[in-house]
Amino acid sequence: MVKKLIFPEPDRPYKSFIEEDLYEEKERTTLPRPRHEKEEYEREEEKRPRTIEVERRTIHKMLTEEQLQPLREVSPKVIGNLFDRVEFLRQRITETQSAIETRKKLHDDIIQEVDTDIADKQKILAKLSDVDDIRDFKLDISSLRMEKRRENVQFWRDIFDLSTQLRELVEEHQMETKIADLFKDLRPGG
């Protein structure tokens, strides 16, 4: 393209402009250059790293360690006279003793089930020959043992909390009973 010089002001010939400069420059778009097949293949290789997927059989995933939760204390307040409080404390002592016995029975059942599962898996493990199956069964046995340890710790915490509550209730009951004995002549209906 030949550029043509124009003189916008005839009386000033030394000031010249190029005709293209008078117009706004338009955005020029360029067409993408065609890729060669070899370049495209190399770039594709760069984007996707080569991975090899291996199928893995798992029977049981490892249990995750969960936070042990302490027992929640629920101790309603007694509204009433001294004698009502003594009766209420007696009922609470009975309920707490029952809760301790229930927790002991539950613990024994859970431990027995886990021990049975471990024994069953060990019997099956002795008959296995596949490396993946052996590994999975050993992981299962390990997770069952972990569950057993967790149950033992939780059992100890629960029994400790319940025993502490029971001891406090017994002490309160003894104190309230002694006070009530002092005022037994004032007992309504008695």
TADAQUI-V275897 format. One record per residue. N is the residue number from 1. OMEGA is omega in degrees with one decimal (* if undefined). D_CENTER is the distance of its C-alpha to the mean C-alpha in Angstrom with 2 decimals. Layout:
BEGIN
n=N omega=OMEGA d_center=D_CENTER
n=N omega=OMEGA d_center=D_CENTER
END
This chain:
BEGIN
n=1 omega=-179.4 d_center=72.30
n=2 omega=179.4 d_center=75.09
n=3 omega=-177.5 d_center=74.45
n=4 omega=179.0 d_center=77.15
n=5 omega=176.3 d_center=78.06
n=6 omega=177.9 d_center=78.86
n=7 omega=-176.6 d_center=80.48
n=8 omega=179.0 d_center=79.31
n=9 omega=-175.5 d_center=82.03
n=10 omega=-178.0 d_center=85.39
n=11 omega=178.2 d_center=86.81
n=12 omega=-175.8 d_center=84.09
n=13 omega=-178.6 d_center=84.08
n=14 omega=178.5 d_center=82.23
n=15 omega=-178.1 d_center=79.01
n=16 omega=177.7 d_center=77.60
n=17 omega=173.3 d_center=74.39
n=18 omega=-174.1 d_center=72.94
n=19 omega=-178.9 d_center=72.72
n=20 omega=-177.3 d_center=69.03
n=21 omega=179.9 d_center=68.12
n=22 omega=-178.5 d_center=69.41
n=23 omega=177.2 d_center=66.70
n=24 omega=177.4 d_center=63.01
n=25 omega=178.9 d_center=61.16
n=26 omega=-179.8 d_center=59.12
n=27 omega=-179.2 d_center=55.82
n=28 omega=177.3 d_center=56.51
n=29 omega=177.5 d_center=54.21
n=30 omega=178.7 d_center=54.36
n=31 omega=178.9 d_center=53.60
n=32 omega=-179.3 d_center=51.06
n=33 omega=-178.4 d_center=52.83
n=34 omega=178.6 d_center=52.45
n=35 omega=174.2 d_center=50.19
n=36 omega=-177.5 d_center=51.56
n=37 omega=-178.7 d_center=49.85
n=38 omega=178.3 d_center=49.30
n=39 omega=-178.8 d_center=47.54
n=40 omega=179.1 d_center=45.27
n=41 omega=179.8 d_center=44.34
n=42 omega=179.2 d_center=43.63
n=43 omega=177.8 d_center=41.42
n=44 omega=177.6 d_center=39.41
n=45 omega=179.5 d_center=38.87
n=46 omega=-176.6 d_center=37.60
n=47 omega=-175.6 d_center=34.99
n=48 omega=176.1 d_center=33.39
n=49 omega=-178.0 d_center=32.73
n=50 omega=178.9 d_center=33.46
n=51 omega=177.1 d_center=30.52
n=52 omega=-179.8 d_center=30.76
n=53 omega=179.3 d_center=28.24
n=54 omega=178.9 d_center=28.08
n=55 omega=-178.8 d_center=26.93
n=56 omega=178.9 d_center=24.70
n=57 omega=174.1 d_center=24.37
n=58 omega=179.3 d_center=21.33
n=59 omega=-170.3 d_center=21.24
n=60 omega=176.7 d_center=17.87
n=61 omega=-178.7 d_center=14.86
n=62 omega=177.7 d_center=13.72
n=63 omega=177.0 d_center=11.15
n=64 omega=-179.4 d_center=8.27
n=65 omega=178.9 d_center=8.94
n=66 omega=177.3 d_center=7.30
n=67 omega=177.6 d_center=8.98
n=68 omega=-177.5 d_center=12.24
n=69 omega=177.0 d_center=13.41
n=70 omega=177.7 d_center=17.16
n=71 omega=175.3 d_center=19.54
n=72 omega=178.6 d_center=20.58
n=73 omega=175.2 d_center=24.26
n=74 omega=-179.9 d_center=26.36
n=75 omega=179.5 d_center=29.92
n=76 omega=178.6 d_center=32.17
n=77 omega=180.0 d_center=35.34
n=78 omega=173.8 d_center=38.65
n=79 omega=-178.1 d_center=41.35
n=80 omega=-177.8 d_center=44.70
n=81 omega=-177.0 d_center=47.24
n=82 omega=-177.0 d_center=47.04
n=83 omega=175.1 d_center=47.70
n=84 omega=179.6 d_center=44.85
n=85 omega=178.8 d_center=42.49
n=86 omega=179.8 d_center=43.78
n=87 omega=178.4 d_center=43.20
n=88 omega=179.7 d_center=39.69
n=89 omega=177.4 d_center=38.79
n=90 omega=178.5 d_center=40.28
n=91 omega=178.8 d_center=38.07
n=92 omega=177.8 d_center=34.91
n=93 omega=179.2 d_center=35.94
n=94 omega=179.2 d_center=36.39
n=95 omega=-179.6 d_center=33.00
n=96 omega=176.5 d_center=31.22
n=97 omega=177.6 d_center=33.20
n=98 omega=178.7 d_center=32.26
n=99 omega=178.2 d_center=28.52
n=100 omega=179.6 d_center=28.92
n=101 omega=178.7 d_center=30.76
n=102 omega=179.8 d_center=28.26
n=103 omega=177.3 d_center=25.35
n=104 omega=179.7 d_center=27.60
n=105 omega=178.6 d_center=28.38
n=106 omega=178.1 d_center=24.77
n=107 omega=179.6 d_center=23.98
n=108 omega=179.0 d_center=27.04
n=109 omega=-178.7 d_center=26.14
n=110 omega=-179.7 d_center=22.62
n=111 omega=179.1 d_center=24.10
n=112 omega=178.6 d_center=26.98
n=113 omega=-179.4 d_center=24.88
n=114 omega=178.4 d_center=22.83
n=115 omega=178.0 d_center=26.17
n=116 omega=178.8 d_center=27.75
n=117 omega=179.0 d_center=25.08
n=118 omega=-180.0 d_center=25.47
n=119 omega=178.7 d_center=29.27
n=120 omega=-178.8 d_center=29.25
n=121 omega=178.5 d_center=27.25
n=122 omega=176.3 d_center=29.57
n=123 omega=179.5 d_center=32.59
n=124 omega=-178.7 d_center=31.43
n=125 omega=-179.5 d_center=30.56
n=126 omega=-176.7 d_center=34.17
n=127 omega=-175.4 d_center=35.49
n=128 omega=176.9 d_center=33.43
n=129 omega=179.6 d_center=34.98
n=130 omega=-175.9 d_center=32.65
n=131 omega=-179.7 d_center=30.73
n=132 omega=178.8 d_center=27.57
n=133 omega=178.8 d_center=27.64
n=134 omega=178.5 d_center=28.22
n=135 omega=-179.9 d_center=25.28
n=136 omega=179.7 d_center=22.96
n=137 omega=176.7 d_center=24.39
n=138 omega=175.7 d_center=24.07
n=139 omega=177.5 d_center=20.35
n=140 omega=179.5 d_center=20.10
n=141 omega=178.5 d_center=22.18
n=142 omega=179.5 d_center=20.16
n=143 omega=175.9 d_center=16.86
n=144 omega=176.9 d_center=18.96
n=145 omega=177.0 d_center=20.33
n=146 omega=177.6 d_center=16.98
n=147 omega=178.2 d_center=16.15
n=148 omega=177.7 d_center=19.62
n=149 omega=179.6 d_center=19.20
n=150 omega=178.1 d_center=16.06
n=151 omega=178.6 d_center=18.14
n=152 omega=179.0 d_center=21.07
n=153 omega=180.0 d_center=19.38
n=154 omega=177.8 d_center=17.99
n=155 omega=179.6 d_center=21.51
n=156 omega=179.4 d_center=23.19
n=157 omega=-178.7 d_center=21.30
n=158 omega=-179.7 d_center=22.02
n=159 omega=178.3 d_center=25.62
n=160 omega=179.3 d_center=26.14
n=161 omega=-179.8 d_center=25.06
n=162 omega=178.7 d_center=27.16
n=163 omega=177.2 d_center=30.06
n=164 omega=177.6 d_center=30.03
n=165 omega=-179.0 d_center=30.17
n=166 omega=179.2 d_center=32.93
n=167 omega=178.2 d_center=34.90
n=168 omega=179.4 d_center=34.80
n=169 omega=179.8 d_center=35.87
n=170 omega=178.9 d_center=38.70
n=171 omega=178.2 d_center=39.93
n=172 omega=-178.7 d_center=39.95
n=173 omega=178.9 d_center=41.65
n=174 omega=-179.5 d_center=44.32
n=175 omega=-179.6 d_center=45.01
n=176 omega=178.3 d_center=45.21
n=177 omega=177.9 d_center=47.41
n=178 omega=178.4 d_center=49.82
n=179 omega=-179.4 d_center=50.06
n=180 omega=177.3 d_center=50.56
n=181 omega=177.9 d_center=53.30
n=182 omega=-176.7 d_center=55.13
n=183 omega=-176.6 d_center=55.16
n=184 omega=177.8 d_center=55.64
n=185 omega=-179.2 d_center=59.05
n=186 omega=-176.0 d_center=57.43
n=187 omega=179.2 d_center=55.03
n=188 omega=178.0 d_center=55.52
n=189 omega=-175.3 d_center=57.00
n=190 omega=* d_center=57.42
END
